[in-house]
Amino acid sequence: MVLNKKKEILKKIDNCLALKNFNNLQRNHFEQRESVKRILDANLNRCREGLRVIEDSLRFVLNDEIFYKKIRSIRHDIDKIFRNRYAEFMQKRNSHDDFGKWLMETSKKKMSDVIVSNFKRIQESLRVLEEYSKIFEPTVSICFKRERYAIYVMEKLVYLRYKNFLNI
């Protein structure tokens, strides 16, 4: 009888530990999803900012209406992917405490430095968006992949058309 009581008590303890572990897993999963929202917000911003720099370079410096409109279209397409979650992601933004804001960026000496670094910024942020959207909303990761490859194509087209002008 005492042995049965001990087994019963041990089983209750095991059940409590299992429940506690399950609750911890749920909390960790929730915290991870909240962190992913912050990553998605930061990279959506980074991507749009880089696209805007390229847009303005094409529009005001290179006077290329066709490429300008293509980059603008890509920016709008990317914006549409998670537009319905804008407020949700923005609430996770913590610019005030982000230690990354104090990191020094390399200086740009030429127009080509600005254009090349922003194409890279866009590609990198799209890759992050592609990977982390798989955790948060897997069906949209293919959209980010498609846009990343569109940017690879645009980078090459801009390079081929303006390599002499930009001294790339």
C-alpha positions in Angstrom: 0.0 0.0 0.0 2.8 2.4 0.9 4.5 1.5 -2.4 1.4 2.3 -4.3 1.2 5.7 -2.5 4.8 6.4 -3.4 4.1 5.5 -7.1 1.0 7.7 -7.1 2.9 10.7 -5.6 5.8 10.2 -8.0 3.3 10.1 -10.9 1.7 13.3 -9.7 5.2 14.9 -9.5 6.0 13.7 -13.0 2.7 15.1 -14.3 3.5 18.5 -12.6 7.0 18.6 -14.1 5.6 17.7 -17.5 3.0 20.4 -17.2 5.6 22.9 -16.1 7.9 21.9 -19.0 5.0 22.3 -21.4 4.2 25.7 -20.0 7.8 26.7 -20.3 7.9 25.5 -23.9 4.7 27.5 -24.6 6.2 30.6 -23.0 9.5 30.2 -24.9 7.6 29.7 -28.1 5.5 32.8 -27.5 8.7 34.8 -26.6 10.4 33.6 -29.8 7.4 34.6 -31.9 7.5 38.1 -30.3 11.3 38.3 -31.1 10.6 37.2 -34.7 8.1 40.1 -35.0 10.9 42.5 -34.1 13.2 40.9 -36.6 10.6 41.1 -39.3 9.9 44.7 -38.5 13.5 45.7 -38.5 14.2 43.9 -41.8 11.1 45.2 -43.5 12.2 48.7 -42.6 15.8 48.1 -43.7 14.6 46.6 -47.0 12.2 49.5 -47.8 14.9 52.1 -46.9 17.4 50.5 -49.2 14.9 50.3 -52.0 14.1 54.0 -51.5 17.8 54.9 -51.8 18.0 53.0 -55.1 14.8 54.5 -56.3 16.0 58.1 -55.6 19.4 57.3 -57.3 17.6 56.0 -60.4 15.1 58.9 -60.4 17.2 61.9 -59.5 20.8 61.0 -60.5 20.5 58.5 -63.3 17.2 59.7 -64.7 16.1 56.2 -65.5 12.3 56.1 -65.4 12.0 52.4 -66.4 14.3 51.1 -63.7 13.0 53.6 -61.2 9.4 52.3 -61.7 10.6 48.7 -61.4 12.3 49.3 -58.1 9.3 51.3 -56.9 7.0 48.4 -57.9 9.2 45.9 -55.9 9.1 48.2 -52.9 5.3 48.3 -53.0 5.1 44.5 -53.5 7.3 43.9 -50.5 5.2 46.3 -48.4 2.0 44.4 -49.3 3.3 41.1 -48.0 2.9 42.0 -44.3 1.0 45.2 -44.5 -1.9 43.7 -42.5 0.6 43.1 -39.6 2.2 46.5 -39.6 0.8 47.6 -36.2 1.5 44.2 -34.7 5.2 44.3 -35.8 5.7 48.0 -34.9 4.5 47.4 -31.4 7.6 45.1 -30.9 9.9 47.8 -32.2 12.5 48.9 -29.6 14.7 51.5 -31.3 15.4 53.2 -28.0 17.2 50.2 -26.5 18.7 48.9 -29.8 22.5 48.8 -29.3 22.9 48.3 -33.0 22.0 51.9 -33.7 25.4 53.0 -32.3 27.5 50.9 -34.7 29.6 52.9 -37.1 28.9 52.5 -40.8 31.5 52.7 -43.5 31.7 56.0 -45.3 30.8 56.1 -49.0 33.1 58.0 -51.3 31.3 57.6 -54.6 27.7 57.2 -55.9 28.5 53.6 -56.8 29.3 52.9 -53.1 25.8 54.1 -52.1 24.1 52.1 -54.9 26.1 48.9 -54.3 25.8 48.9 -50.5 22.0 49.5 -50.7 21.5 46.7 -53.2 23.4 44.5 -50.7 21.3 45.8 -47.8 18.1 45.0 -49.7 19.3 41.4 -50.6 20.4 40.7 -47.0 17.2 41.9 -45.4 15.1 40.0 -47.9 17.1 36.8 -47.0 16.4 37.4 -43.3 12.7 38.1 -44.1 12.6 34.9 -46.1 14.1 32.8 -43.3 12.2 34.3 -40.3 8.8 34.4 -42.1 9.1 30.6 -42.3 8.7 30.6 -38.5 6.0 33.2 -38.3 4.0 32.7 -41.5 5.6 30.1 -43.8 3.5 30.7 -46.8 5.0 34.2 -47.4 8.6 33.1 -47.4 8.4 32.3 -51.1 7.3 35.9 -51.8 10.4 37.3 -50.1 12.5 34.8 -52.1 10.9 35.9 -55.3 11.6 39.6 -54.5 15.2 38.8 -53.5 15.8 37.2 -56.9 14.2 40.2 -58.6 16.6 42.5 -56.8 19.6 40.3 -58.0 18.3 40.8 -61.6 17.9 44.6 -61.0 21.3 44.9 -59.5 22.9 43.3 -62.6 20.8 45.5 -65.0 21.8 48.7 -63.2 25.4 47.6 -63.2 25.4 46.7 -66.9 23.7 50.0 -67.9 25.6 52.4 -65.6 29.0 50.7 -64.9 30.9 53.4 -66.8 29.0 56.3 -65.4 29.3 55.0 -61.8 32.9 53.8 -62.3 32.0 50.4 -60.8 
